[in-house]
């Protein structure tokens, strides 16, 4: 193979890689051709780029910290993505034409929708980025994910597409070099920042335990622990094994209280509302619950406007919990494999911190960077996790580009993986690929989950607009949606009241025939077939795409009218709740014989009903009910109608005369901790 037909960027990458490896380009090409004997069908320039890039990345990852600082890593890997995306001259010409077309489209007037979208993007992308890139080459999604499959520092191939979408949401899903370089620099800064964090007091951390996030210090925002009506500010530290809280003392922090997230016990964390004196006023807290704790561990993250900090901590703690559940579920017992998945989780959290620093004005959603939190909520996410567990068995942890080796080369942790090199020797590692053996099946599972995620997000976007409506608008929408039922109700009333004699006779005849012949199952089946036919017709005609419910509200409705309508809606809900409570209490009163006379009546009715059901076949009873129902409405002025109304009144009076069981609402006592049982004592007892 010659390099004449390669693109300019591909040739440039090969030249720089050859210089880095101190090997001529021709020898690299010959080595590649020798490895592809008998596989000419898959022989392509892109494979050459992949082969040479893998060899160079093997060397670069050995000193990844220094190469990130001097910019070598970001520049070379970005050009690798460009070369992988446009390996041939034909690809380069096609790419040039596409870029020219995009520049022409940018000169056209921007519509209102796109301008609104541009106003919502962060400052770095909307104002500074166009000046930095100046129509320079940019990388796409597939190239970014390919690089992540080789080096899990920039992305993890499990969630690389989700990460790419988040980083390039404001740049038309194209990654520019300034953003990519800034992302890597922020990763390096984040690693250094976490390395400087102090170890929780009176805690001996494990060799493979790494601090992932800290807040509550003098240089960060406050963190408060709530115990009943008492509040204790302090420092909160998250590692890949536990969550530590240190209450603030007069001079320094008290001993840390440890929440072990790695134990195989029932434990969970969820959002909660808290406030002064324990009142649930502000939705900015989390509650950790465990089988080992008598009551929940409540932590508040005070913030003026949103609950971004709370959501960030909630996502990180959930990720660690799901990590250890994954290890227990798939029985990952090998120390090397266990630390590899730990390392990839740690790198995902580091990437999340880096992205938050890049996009401070509009923080990204945490799940786009976290492996387990992302796939835990998606329907087929378990398939991806199964493929991930299989890939761990084939990956070599001693490879310099593996997650564990990258953490070691970033000086994050050394003792925990000192033995990793023994599994893969130097000569074998140069030829071994860092990509998992089941990469194709893993990509298929990820793509399926991604398509499902898009469908779910699209559906949620249609419901978010409806949820923003007030009570008054919601009531109007509800009335509009139940109009088909409202129009059907008069028809049934006309049939029952014999206003349509022919229809009434037909309904009676069909009802009696179905019940007598015991064709109820067939009748339900016929009804379902009719509904299915209706749905098929609507799908073929695309009725749903052309349908939109239009609700007319009052044109002169003022703010006061809206408040009054909302108050009426709240009162209606309150009355319904009261009615339900009263009805349930009356039933309990009968059941517990609190009203002996009414209980005797119910007992008599139950015994008579049981005797009748035991003697008379059920179908005859149903036929009798149908005939009696239509017979009572045959003549509206008939004396039987008056007797029926009188009977209804007596039944209502009988129901109203049932006394309810008394109910007493008492306030749950708060166990106030004495002065000598502060969180520091809890931690001391825990450490003992």
ChimeraX attribute file (.defattr): number of C-alpha atoms within 10 A of each C-alpha:
attribute: neighborCount
match mode: 1-to-1
recipient: residues
	/A:1	13
	/A:2	10
	/A:3	16
	/A:4	10
	/A:5	14
	/A:6	22
	/A:7	21
	/A:8	17
	/A:9	21
	/A:10	28
	/A:11	19
	/A:12	15
	/A:13	23
	/A:14	26
	/A:15	15
	/A:16	15
	/A:17	24
	/A:18	19
	/A:19	13
	/A:20	13
	/A:21	15
	/A:22	9
	/A:23	12
	/A:24	13
	/A:25	20
	/A:26	14
	/A:27	11
	/A:28	19
	/A:29	19
	/A:30	13
	/A:31	14
	/A:32	18
	/A:33	15
	/A:34	10
	/A:35	11
	/A:36	14
	/A:37	9
	/A:38	9
	/A:39	9
	/A:40	9
	/A:41	7
	/A:42	10
	/A:43	15
	/A:44	12
	/A:45	21
	/A:46	17
	/A:47	15
	/A:48	22
	/A:49	24
	/A:50	17
	/A:51	18
	/A:52	21
	/A:53	22
	/A:54	23
	/A:55	20
	/A:56	20
	/A:57	20
	/A:58	22
	/A:59	15
	/A:60	20
	/A:61	23
	/A:62	18
	/A:63	16
	/A:64	23
	/A:65	18
	/A:66	16
	/A:67	16
	/A:68	19
	/A:69	14
	/A:70	11
	/A:71	13
	/A:72	14
	/A:73	20
	/A:74	22
	/A:75	16
	/A:76	19
	/A:77	20
	/A:78	23
	/A:79	19
	/A:80	27
	/A:81	27
	/A:82	22
	/A:83	29
	/A:84	26
	/A:85	24
	/A:86	24
	/A:87	25
	/A:88	22
	/A:89	16
	/A:90	13
	/A:91	14
	/A:92	20
	/A:93	13
	/A:94	11
	/A:95	15
	/A:96	13
	/A:97	10
	/A:98	12
	/A:99	16
	/A:100	11
	/A:101	11
	/A:102	12
	/A:103	11
	/A:104	10
	/A:105	11
	/A:106	9
	/A:107	8
	/A:108	8
	/A:109	7
	/A:110	11
	/A:111	8
	/A:112	9
	/A:113	8
	/A:114	9
	/A:115	10
	/A:116	11
	/A:117	10
	/A:118	16
	/A:119	10
	/A:120	12
	/A:121	17
	/A:122	17
	/A:123	16
	/A:124	14
	/A:125	20
	/A:126	15
	/A:127	12
	/A:128	12
	/A:129	16
	/A:130	14
	/A:131	10
	/A:132	14
	/A:133	14
	/A:134	8
	/A:135	13
	/A:136	10
	/A:137	16
	/A:138	19
	/A:139	22
	/A:140	17
	/A:141	19
	/A:142	15
	/A:143	19
	/A:144	27
	/A:145	24
	/A:146	19
	/A:147	25
	/A:148	20
	/A:149	22
	/A:150	23
	/A:151	24
	/A:152	23
	/A:153	23
	/A:154	23
	/A:155	25
	/A:156	28
	/A:157	24
	/A:158	28
	/A:159	23
	/A:160	25
	/A:161	22
	/A:162	21
	/A:163	29
	/A:164	21
	/A:165	17
	/A:166	18
	/A:167	22
	/A:168	18
	/A:169	15
	/A:170	17
	/A:171	16
	/A:172	9
	/A:173	16
	/A:174	18
	/A:175	23
	/A:176	21
	/A:177	20
	/A:178	15
	/A:179	18
	/A:180	20
	/A:181	17
	/A:182	16
	/A:183	21
	/A:184	21
	/A:185	17
	/A:186	20
	/A:187	24
	/A:188	20
	/A:189	17
	/A:190	20
	/A:191	21
	/A:192	14
	/A:193	12
	/A:194	16
	/A:195	16
	/A:196	9
	/A:197	14
	/A:198	10
	/A:199	15
	/A:200	23
	/A:201	15
	/A:202	14
	/A:203	14
	/A:204	9
	/A:205	14
	/A:206	10
	/A:207	11
	/A:208	17
	/A:209	17
	/A:210	21
	/A:211	23
	/A:212	21
	/A:213	20
	/A:214	21
	/A:215	19
	/A:216	20
	/A:217	16
	/A:218	8
	/A:219	7
	/A:220	10
	/A:221	14
	/A:222	17
	/A:223	21
	/A:224	22
	/A:225	23
	/A:226	21
	/A:227	21
	/A:228	16
	/A:229	14
	/A:230	14
	/A:231	18
	/A:232	17
	/A:233	19
	/A:234	22
	/A:235	25
	/A:236	23
	/A:237	21
	/A:238	23
	/A:239	21
	/A:240	25
	/A:241	23
	/A:242	20
	/A:243	21
	/A:244	23
	/A:245	30
	/A:246	26
	/A:247	25
	/A:248	19
	/A:249	13
	/A:250	6
	/A:251	6
	/A:252	11
	/A:253	17
	/A:254	23
	/A:255	23
	/A:256	28
	/A:257	25
	/A:258	19
	/A:259	21
	/A:260	17
	/A:261	24
	/A:262	18
	/A:263	14
	/A:264	13
	/A:265	12
	/A:266	9
	/A:267	16
	/A:268	16
	/A:269	18
	/A:270	15
	/A:271	17
	/A:272	18
	/A:273	16
	/A:274	20
	/A:275	17
	/A:276	12
	/A:277	12
	/A:278	15
	/A:279	11
	/A:280	13
	/A:281	11
	/A:282	16
	/A:283	18
	/A:284	24
	/A:285	27
	/A:286	23
	/A:287	19
	/A:288	19
	/A:289	18
	/A:290	18
	/A:291	11
	/A:292	10
	/A:293	11
	/A:294	8
	/A:295	13
	/A:296	16
	/A:297	16
	/A:298	22
	/A:299	26
	/A:300	25
	/A:301	23
	/A:302	19
	/A:303	15
	/A:304	6
	/A:305	7
	/A:306	11
	/A:307	15
	/A:308	14
	/A:309	17
	/A:310	20
	/A:311	18
	/A:312	17
	/A:313	19
	/A:314	19
	/A:315	22
	/A:316	22
	/A:317	23
	/A:318	18
	/A:319	25
	/A:320	25
	/A:321	24
	/A:322	19
	/A:323	23
	/A:324	20
	/A:325	18
	/A:326	17
	/A:327	18
	/A:328	14
	/A:329	12
	/A:330	13
	/A:331	11
	/A:332	18
	/A:333	10
	/A:334	11
	/A:335	12
	/A:336	22
	/A:337	22
	/A:338	18
	/A:339	19
	/A:340	24
	/A:341	21
	/A:342	23
	/A:343	24
	/A:344	22
	/A:345	22
	/A:346	23
	/A:347	26
	/A:348	26
	/A:349	24
	/A:350	24
	/A:351	27
	/A:352	25
	/A:353	24
	/A:354	21
	/A:355	24
	/A:356	18
	/A:357	19
	/A:358	21
	/A:359	17
	/A:360	12
	/A:361	13
	/A:362	13
	/A:363	17
	/A:364	21
	/A:365	17
	/A:366	25
	/A:367	23
	/A:368	21
	/A:369	29
	/A:370	29
	/A:371	23
	/A:372	25
	/A:373	22
	/A:374	20
	/A:375	23
	/A:376	17
	/A:377	12
	/A:378	14
	/A:379	12
	/A:380	17
	/A:381	21
	/A:382	16
	/A:383	17
	/A:384	24
	/A:385	21
	/A:386	15
	/A:387	20
	/A:388	18
	/A:389	19
	/A:390	16
	/A:391	17
	/A:392	20
	/A:393	15
	/A:394	14
	/A:395	20
	/A:396	23
	/A:397	26
	/A:398	24
	/A:399	26
	/A:400	28
	/A:401	28
	/A:402	24
	/A:403	26
	/A:404	31
	/A:405	26
	/A:406	25
	/A:407	24
	/A:408	21
	/A:409	19
	/A:410	19
	/A:411	13
	/A:412	19
	/A:413	20
	/A:414	16
	/A:415	11
	/A:416	16
	/A:417	20
	/A:418	12
	/A:419	13
	/A:420	20
	/A:421	16
	/A:422	10
	/A:423	14
	/A:424	16
	/A:425	13
	/A:426	14
	/A:427	8
	/A:428	11
	/A:429	18
	/A:430	17
	/A:431	12
	/A:432	17
	/A:433	18
	/A:434	24
	/A:435	20
	/A:436	19
	/A:437	15
	/A:438	15
	/A:439	16
	/A:440	10
	/A:441	12
	/A:442	21
	/A:443	15
	/A:444	14
	/A:445	20
	/A:446	24
	/A:447	16
	/A:448	14
	/A:449	21
	/A:450	19
	/A:451	11
	/A:452	16
	/A:453	20
	/A:454	11
	/A:455	12
	/A:456	13
	/A:457	12
	/A:458	11
	/A:459	11
	/A:460	11
	/A:461	11
	/A:462	10
	/A:463	11
	/A:464	10
	/A:465	9
	/A:466	12
	/A:467	10
	/A:468	10
	/A:469	12
	/A:470	13
	/A:471	18
	/A:472	19
	/A:473	18
	/A:474	16
	/A:475	15
	/A:476	13
	/A:477	18
	/A:478	12
	/A:479	14
	/A:480	15
	/A:481	13
	/A:482	10
	/A:483	11
	/A:484	10
	/A:485	10
	/A:486	12
	/A:487	10
	/A:488	10
	/A:489	11
	/A:490	11
	/A:491	12
	/A:492	12
	/A:493	12
	/A:494	14
	/A:495	20
	/A:496	22
	/A:497	18
	/A:498	19
	/A:499	13
	/A:500	13
	/A:501	14
	/A:502	10
	/A:503	14
	/A:504	17
	/A:505	15
	/A:506	12
	/A:507	14
	/A:508	16
	/A:509	11
	/A:510	11
	/A:511	18
	/A:512	19
	/A:513	14
	/A:514	16
	/A:515	17
	/A:516	15
	/A:517	9
	/A:518	12
	/A:519	13
	/A:520	14
	/A:521	10
	/A:522	11
	/A:523	14
	/A:524	11
	/A:525	12
	/A:526	12
	/A:527	12
	/A:528	12
	/A:529	12
	/A:530	12
	/A:531	12
	/A:532	12
	/A:533	12
	/A:534	11
	/A:535	13
	/A:536	12
	/A:537	12
	/A:538	13
	/A:539	12
	/A:540	8
	/A:541	11
	/A:542	11
	/A:543	12
	/A:544	9
	/A:545	9
	/A:546	7
	/A:547	8
	/A:548	8
	/A:549	8
	/A:550	8
	/A:551	12
	/A:552	10
	/A:553	11
	/A:554	7
	/A:555	6
	/A:556	7
	/A:557	9
	/A:558	10
	/A:559	9
	/A:560	9
	/A:561	13
	/A:562	15
	/A:563	14
	/A:564	13
	/A:565	17
	/A:566	18
	/A:567	14
	/A:568	14
	/A:569	16
	/A:570	13
	/A:571	12
	/A:572	12
	/A:573	12
	/A:574	11
	/A:575	12
	/A:576	12
	/A:577	12
	/A:578	12
	/A:579	12
	/A:580	11
	/A:581	13
	/A:582	15
	/A:583	16
	/A:584	14
	/A:585	18
	/A:586	21
	/A:587	19
	/A:588	15
	/A:589	20
	/A:590	23
	/A:591	15
	/A:592	12
	/A:593	13
	/A:594	17
	/A:595	18
	/A:596	14
	/A:597	12
	/A:598	19
	/A:599	18
	/A:600	13
	/A:601	11
	/A:602	14
	/A:603	14
	/A:604	12
	/A:605	12
	/A:606	12
	/A:607	11
	/A:608	12
	/A:609	12
	/A:610	11
	/A:611	11
	/A:612	13
	/A:613	12
	/A:614	10
	/A:615	9
	/A:616	10
	/A:617	10
	/A:618	14
	/A:619	15
	/A:620	13
	/A:621	14
	/A:622	15
	/A:623	18
	/A:624	12
	/A:625	12
	/A:626	14
	/A:627	14
	/A:628	12
	/A:629	13
	/A:630	17
	/A:631	14
	/A:632	16
	/A:633	16
	/A:634	16
	/A:635	13
	/A:636	12
	/A:637	9
	/A:638	11
	/A:639	10
	/A:640	14
	/A:641	15
	/A:642	12
	/A:643	11
	/A:644	12
	/A:645	11
	/A:646	12
	/A:647	12
	/A:648	12
	/A:649	12
	/A:650	12
	/A:651	12
	/A:652	11
	/A:653	11
	/A:654	11
	/A:655	14
	/A:656	12
	/A:657	12
	/A:658	20
	/A:659	16
	/A:660	19
	/A:661	17
	/A:662	7
	/A:663	7
	/A:664	6
	/A:665	5
	/A:666	6
	/A:667	6
	/A:668	6
	/A:669	7
	/A:670	10
	/A:671	9
	/A:672	11
	/A:673	13
	/A:674	7
	/A:675	6
	/A:676	9
	/A:677	10
	/A:678	15
	/A:679	21
	/A:680	20
	/A:681	15
	/A:682	16
	/A:683	22
	/A:684	15
	/A:685	10
	/A:686	12
	/A:687	13
	/A:688	6
